[in-house]
Amino acid sequence: MAEIGLGAALAAIGAGVAIGFAGLGSGLGQGMAAAGSVGAVAEDNDMFARGIIFSALPETQAIYGFLVAILLLVFSGLLGGNATKLTLEAGIIAIGVGASIGFAGLGSGMGQGIGRRQ
């Protein structure tokens, strides 16, 4: 079994936080936007294409979270490198990076869904 250092383990947590919270915001935003789109399409069938587009826009937040998670895993050495060389300080920074993009994606995804719903 491969042994990883504490810094790399913290970077993995940061990657998980990034994709987890950004994905949560994206899913909530898509649900809100889709609910509004269904109501609009029920009143006017010509709104179908716009409804699909507006329902898909919050998905970009999950893509940003996924991109940051992959970058954290690559630069920490967990994907294709040596995961034992990452320092504790770098691991803590990776958690901060993951948390910042995760929470930004959570708020932004929900905000996009609420904005499209009205």
C-alpha positions, 0 to 999 in steps of 0.5 A: 500500500502506498504511503502518502504524507500529511500534506498530500492528505490535506490536499486531498481533503481540499480537493474533496471540499472543492468538488463537494461544495461546488457540486452541491451549489450547482445541483441546488441551482439547477433544481431551482432554475429547472423548477422555474423553467418548467413553469415558464414552459407550461405557460409558453412552449416557446420558452423551452430552449431558454429554459434548458439553457438557464437550467444548465448555467449553474452547472459551470460551478461544478466544472470550476470545482472539478477543475480546481480539485484535479489541479490540487491532486496533480500538484500535490502529487496524488495523480502521477507524482510523489505524494510524500513530498508535499509539506504540511503548510502546502496541505493547509493552503490546499484546504484553503484553496479548495474551501474558497472555490467550494464555497464560492461555487455553492453560493454562486450556483444557488444564486444563478438558480434563484436568479433564473427562477424569477 
